[in-house]
């Protein structure tokens, strides 16, 4: 499958912001600088991006399942709640709301430019 020459509106901008935020986080954090909320947010970001990229083609979903599994393993090793509900195997089925952890963030609103 070939990727399109130009992404849908705002996709490239949001992907760039996600990458920039990840780099900024990596630059400012130290081993002792993590809180439970920060770790949960970072692991949720990994899972969310893996899920979004996995929607491109089924083969990519299989490859990125390792990232999702790694995030779950990290949660267990850190003593954080892990979503134990299995994902539906049938495409087109809307999954039940996740339980046991905070809901995913969906953005900070129109006009948010990030921390500079």
N, C-alpha and C positions, 0 to 999 in steps of 0.2 A: 504494500500500500504506500502510495506517495503522499506526502504531506502537501497541503495547498500552499501556493505562493504567498498568500496573505491570509492571516488568521481572521476570525470573526472580530467585530468591533470590541475593543478593550481587552481581548485575550492576551495579546503580546504585552500590553501595559501591565496587566495584573500578574502575568508570569514574571516579568522583569521586577516588579515590586516584591514578589515572593522570594525571588533569588536574592535581591538586595537585602531584604529583611533577614534572610537566613545568614548571609555573610555578616551583617551587622551584629546579629546575635552571637555568632561564632567569635567575633572579634572582642566582644565585651564580657563574655562569660568566662568564669574559671570553674575549677572543680567544685569549689565551695559556694559558688554564686547561684546555684539552682534552687528554686523553691518547688514545692509539689505542684503548684499551679503552672509554673513555667515549664516543668517537665511534661505535664499533661498536655499543655498547649503545643509544645514542640512535637510530641508524639502524634497528636491529633493532626497536626499539619502534614507530617510524613504520611499518615494513613489517607488523608484527604487528597493529597497530590497523587499518591499511588493509585487511588481509586479513579481520579479524574483522567490520568494518563492511560490507565488500563482500559478506558472506554474507546480508545482509538482503534485497536484491533484485539481480538481474543488472545492472540499469542503474547501480546504485551501485557495483558492482564495476568497471564500465567507467570511471566517473568517478575512482574512487580508484586506478586503475592509474597515473594520472599521479603520485601520491604515491610509489608503489613505484618507478616509473621514475626519479623525482627522487632517491630514496635510492640507487639503483644508480649514477646519474651522480655523486652526491656521493662515493660510495666510489671510483669511478674517478679523480676529480679529486684525491682525497686519497691515492691510491696504495694503497688498501685492497683486499683480495680481494673480487671480485664473484661472486655465484652466477650462473654462465652456463648452468646447466641450464634448458631450457624447461619451463614449467609444463604439466602435462597438459591437453589441450583437452577431454577427456571428463569430465563430472561423475561423481562416484562412484569415480573412480580414486584410489587412495592414492598420493601422490607418494613417490618414493624419498627417503631421508634427504639433507638438504643437505650438501654438502661444501665445503671451502674456507673455512669460518668456524666460529666457536664455535656450539654448539647454543643454541637460545633458552632463556631462563630461564622457568620455569613458576611462579614465586612464591617467597616466602621462608618459607613454612610457616604453619601455623595460628597465629592470634593476632598476626601481624605488624601493627603499627599504623603503621609508617612513621617517618621521621625527623621529629621535631618541634623 
